[in-house]
Amino acid sequence: MENLKQLKLENQICFPLYVIAKEITGLYRPFLDKLDITYPQYLVMMVLWENDGLAVNIIGEKIFLDSGTLTPLLKRLETKGFIIRKRKKEDERVVEIFLTENGKQLQQKACEIPGKIQQKIDIQPGDLIELKNTIQKILNKIEK
């Protein structure tokens, strides 16, 4: 009987994490719609704004997406004119992703998003940092 309590939704760690991820991602939608990108595309752009010219597999590792999911996403970003994909000369199996001028300009437009999200959440920065650190600890244990 005691084991049945473990199956209650209110006792699950996965459920509140699922809901908060969905809700926070939803908060980004109106801001990202103005930039004509989706949340996963935003993640890719953030990686490239930090390190332009990365191979597809490296981008995938950073945002936890496999190449089957990442490739169509990158094609859409390329169609929108934010990135270009180039095969590496030394190894044509490797595709590297570079920002276009439009992709670089998009960064300036996106700079205000984190602050707007923090305003919408209305929680102390220290609490957000503590939450992020706790989540990162869990992720590090899962990745081992």
C-alpha positions in Angstrom: 0.0 0.0 0.0 2.9 2.4 0.9 4.3 1.9 -2.7 1.0 3.2 -4.1 1.7 6.6 -2.6 4.8 6.9 -4.7 2.6 6.9 -7.8 0.6 9.9 -6.7 1.2 12.9 -9.1 1.9 15.2 -6.2 4.8 13.0 -5.0 6.6 13.1 -8.3 9.7 15.3 -8.9 9.2 14.9 -12.7 5.8 16.6 -12.8 6.6 20.0 -11.4 9.8 20.1 -13.5 7.8 19.3 -16.6 5.2 21.9 -15.8 7.7 24.7 -15.0 9.7 23.9 -18.1 6.6 24.1 -20.2 5.3 27.3 -18.5 8.7 29.2 -18.7 9.2 28.2 -22.3 5.7 29.5 -22.9 6.7 32.9 -21.4 9.4 33.2 -24.1 7.0 32.7 -26.9 5.7 36.3 -27.4 9.2 37.7 -27.4 10.6 35.0 -29.7 7.6 35.4 -32.1 8.7 39.0 -32.6 12.1 37.7 -33.6 10.6 35.0 -35.8 12.3 32.1 -34.0 11.2 29.2 -31.8 12.6 28.4 -28.3 14.9 25.6 -29.6 16.1 28.0 -32.4 16.8 30.6 -29.7 18.9 28.0 -27.8 21.0 27.4 -31.0 21.4 31.1 -31.5 22.6 31.6 -27.9 25.2 28.9 -28.4 26.4 30.5 -31.6 26.4 34.1 -30.1 28.7 32.6 -27.5 30.9 30.6 -30.0 30.4 31.2 -33.7 31.4 28.5 -36.1 30.7 25.3 -34.1 30.1 21.9 -35.6 26.6 20.6 -35.5 27.5 17.8 -33.0 29.0 20.3 -30.6 25.8 22.5 -30.7 23.7 19.3 -30.1 25.8 18.4 -27.1 25.4 21.9 -25.6 21.6 21.9 -25.9 20.9 18.2 -25.6 19.5 17.7 -29.1 20.4 14.9 -31.5 21.4 15.6 -35.1 18.0 14.3 -36.3 16.2 17.0 -34.4 18.9 19.6 -34.8 19.3 19.4 -38.6 15.8 20.5 -39.6 16.0 23.3 -37.0 19.3 24.5 -38.5 17.8 24.4 -42.0 14.9 26.6 -40.9 17.4 29.1 -39.3 19.4 29.1 -42.5 16.2 29.7 -44.6 15.4 32.7 -42.3 18.9 34.0 -43.1 20.3 33.8 -39.5 23.0 31.1 -40.1 24.9 29.4 -42.9 26.0 25.8 -42.8 29.4 24.9 -44.3 31.1 21.6 -44.6 34.6 21.6 -43.1 37.3 21.4 -45.8 39.5 19.0 -43.8 36.6 16.6 -43.1 33.4 17.0 -45.3 31.5 14.9 -42.8 31.6 17.8 -40.4 29.1 20.6 -40.8 30.0 23.9 -39.1 27.4 26.6 -38.4 28.2 30.3 -38.7 26.1 33.4 -38.0 25.2 35.6 -40.8 25.1 39.4 -40.3 21.3 39.0 -39.7 22.1 36.4 -37.1 24.5 38.7 -35.3 22.0 41.6 -35.4 19.3 39.3 -33.9 21.5 39.1 -30.8 20.9 42.8 -30.1 17.2 42.3 -30.4 17.3 39.3 -28.1 19.3 41.0 -25.3 16.2 42.3 -23.6 14.5 38.9 -23.4 16.2 37.5 -20.2 15.2 40.7 -18.2 11.7 40.5 -19.5 11.4 36.9 -18.5 12.8 37.6 -15.0 10.2 40.4 -14.6 7.4 38.0 -15.6 8.5 35.4 -13.1 8.9 38.0 -10.4 11.3 36.1 -8.2 14.5 37.2 -6.5 17.6 36.7 -8.6 19.2 34.8 -5.7 16.3 32.3 -5.7 16.7 31.8 -9.5 20.4 31.2 -9.1 19.8 28.7 -6.3 17.2 26.9 -8.4 19.5 26.8 -11.4 22.4 25.4 -9.3 20.1 22.7 -7.8 18.9 21.7 -11.3 22.5 21.6 -12.5 23.5 19.3 -9.7 20.7 16.9 -10.6 21.7 17.1 -14.3 25.3 16.4 -13.5 24.3 13.3 -11.5 22.1 12.1 -14.4 24.8 12.6 -17.0 27.4 10.4 -15.1 
